[in-house]
Amino acid sequence: MKLLITGGSGLLGSKIAEVATDRGYEVYSGYNSHEPKFGEPVKLDLMNPKDVVDAIRKIRPDAIVHSAALTDVDRCEIERELAYRINVEGTKTISKVARVLGSFLAYISTDYVFDGERGMYKEVDEPNPINYYGYTKFLGEEYCRDFCIARTCVIYGAKPASGKVNFALWLIDKLKRGEEVKIITDQFITPTLNTNLAEMVLECVERKLRGIFHLAGATRVSRLGFARKVAEFFGLDENLIRPIEMNDIDWIAKRPRDSSLNTSKARRLLKNKPYDLRKALKVLKDEVS
């Protein structure tokens, strides 16, 4: 399979590229500023539609995983035009060229398409984003309805990506240094290990599964509960974790209180099942060490 990954140097994109390369696929990793470690690097600037189309036409991939996005929630709230151009117009461009070339497309979306009023959202539940990031990702979904839409939640992994450290690595580093960390008690999530997510996304691509799939961790947990589990698995001092509430944080954009995703459809239909938190952290520990 000839596979193109946008956001190929990101936390998810880099892991998909790594797994796909190991499987012998011809992998092209699209990037903007951080050159990817796995796959053939392809410069892709979603702000320049013509260059994106030309690059994809040149590759003529069998499948595209579109994971590139502006994911900084507060920045999306402030720089709305930029967020719209990248997350909506960029997705529109990629979905259009995918149809022209007959390429299968998997669009990576987010739990933030939901308002967080009740949690454990199923694929059939009505999106109602409460911030601009979630809104742009929901609009991006509208251009991918005839393909695969993979919603996920709080991705973490064993290595930094695109110059950023994910929540789990940040927490481990802080606790190893003996530094106190403030963690939210009243926000609930289904945190997702990038290795597990990459395998699920690739299965959707390989089987050409269409429709919406919630591809996330199988365990609903608070941010605080997640942090304590990470500390427990890595033998770190949980007493350094200081509980706070969402109202204690001076965010620009609103965040959903409970954006956890129900993964029963994925557990039913996929061979690569969503990991529960214990299994995911065991894999993470093995990958970090």
PyMOL commands that set and color helices and strands:
alter all, ss='L'
color gray80, all
select helices_A, chain A and resi 11-22+49-59+73-78+80-101+111-113+132-142+167-176+194-207+223-233+238-240+246-248+264-269+277-288
alter helices_A, ss='H'
color red, helices_A
select strands_A, chain A and resi 2-6+26-31+40-43+63-66+104-110+148-152+155-156+181-184+188-189+192-193+211-214+221-222+241-244
alter strands_A, ss='S'
color yellow, strands_A
deselect
rebuild
show_as cartoon
